[in-house]
Amino acid sequence: MKPPAYIPIIMEDHIRLEGDLTDLKKKGIKVKRKFFGFSGVAFDSSVTSHFDNIDLIERLMELNQGGALFGEDYKQAYSPADFMKELQERGILREDFQSIYWTGPGKWHIRKNNVEQ
């Protein structure tokens, strides 16, 4: 079974999306095909620091509202889930989000990440 829409990585100029993107598209999120067949949401890449990039943060919040999951990946310096946790800690993201992780091929799990009160 294909996992729900999720963000495996935040690239230089777009947020890569994988999984079943049907619900995101129905909610009006503009998903575009990128090189090599990947899908993503573009953002303004003129701001070099992701944490200062208002356009990136707005796109991530829009994807969160749309139900996208944020990938957990210990191999990345800042996985999408880690990025969202940092936004929560800084008080920029004031709502919960869900992340996705794998325990084996085809064995994905969803975790709810609550805002600390």
C-alpha positions in Angstrom: 0.0 0.0 0.0 1.3 3.5 -0.9 1.8 5.8 2.0 -0.1 9.1 2.3 1.6 12.3 0.9 4.8 13.0 2.7 7.9 15.2 2.4 11.1 13.2 2.3 13.5 16.2 1.8 13.5 19.9 1.5 15.7 20.8 -1.5 17.3 24.1 -2.5 14.3 25.5 -4.3 11.4 23.1 -3.7 9.8 20.7 -1.2 9.9 17.2 -2.6 6.7 15.2 -2.2 6.1 11.5 -2.5 3.3 9.0 -1.6 -0.4 9.4 -2.6 -0.7 13.1 -3.6 -4.4 12.9 -4.5 -5.8 14.6 -1.3 -3.2 17.4 -1.5 -4.2 18.2 -5.0 -7.9 18.1 -4.1 -7.2 20.7 -1.4 -5.8 23.0 -4.0 -2.1 22.6 -3.2 -0.1 23.2 -6.4 2.1 20.2 -6.8 4.4 20.3 -9.9 6.4 17.6 -11.6 10.2 18.2 -11.3 13.1 16.7 -13.1 13.5 12.9 -13.1 9.8 12.4 -12.3 9.7 13.8 -8.8 6.9 16.0 -7.6 7.3 19.1 -5.4 6.1 22.5 -4.3 8.4 25.4 -5.3 9.4 28.2 -2.9 11.5 31.4 -3.2 15.1 30.3 -2.9 16.7 33.7 -2.8 16.8 33.6 1.0 19.7 31.4 1.9 18.7 30.4 5.4 15.7 28.1 5.4 14.7 29.3 8.9 14.5 32.9 7.6 12.7 31.9 4.4 9.1 33.1 4.9 8.0 31.6 1.6 9.3 28.2 2.5 7.8 28.3 6.0 4.4 29.3 4.5 4.5 26.4 2.0 5.3 24.0 4.8 2.5 25.3 6.9 0.1 25.0 3.9 1.3 21.4 3.4 0.7 20.7 7.1 -2.8 22.1 6.9 -3.3 19.9 3.8 -2.4 16.8 5.7 1.1 16.1 4.4 3.4 14.1 6.6 7.0 15.2 7.3 9.7 12.6 6.8 11.9 11.5 9.7 15.4 10.6 8.5 18.3 10.3 10.9 20.7 10.5 7.9 19.8 14.1 7.1 21.2 17.0 9.1 17.7 18.5 9.2 15.0 16.1 8.1 11.6 17.7 7.3 10.3 16.5 10.7 13.3 18.0 12.5 12.8 21.3 10.6 9.1 21.4 11.8 10.1 20.5 15.4 12.6 23.4 15.3 9.8 25.7 14.0 7.6 24.5 16.9 10.5 25.2 19.4 11.0 28.7 18.0 7.2 29.4 18.3 6.8 29.9 14.6 4.7 26.7 14.2 2.0 26.8 16.8 0.1 23.6 15.8 0.7 19.9 15.8 2.1 18.0 12.7 2.5 14.4 11.8 5.7 12.7 10.7 6.3 9.4 8.9 9.1 6.9 9.5 9.9 3.4 8.3 10.9 0.3 10.1 11.5 -1.8 7.0 10.6 -2.0 3.3 6.9 -1.0 3.0 6.5 -0.7 6.8 5.7 3.0 7.4 4.3 4.5 10.6 2.8 7.8 11.5 3.8 9.8 14.6 1.9 12.9 15.9 4.2 15.7 17.0 2.4 17.9 19.5 3.2 21.5 20.3 4.7 21.7 23.7 2.5 23.7 26.0 
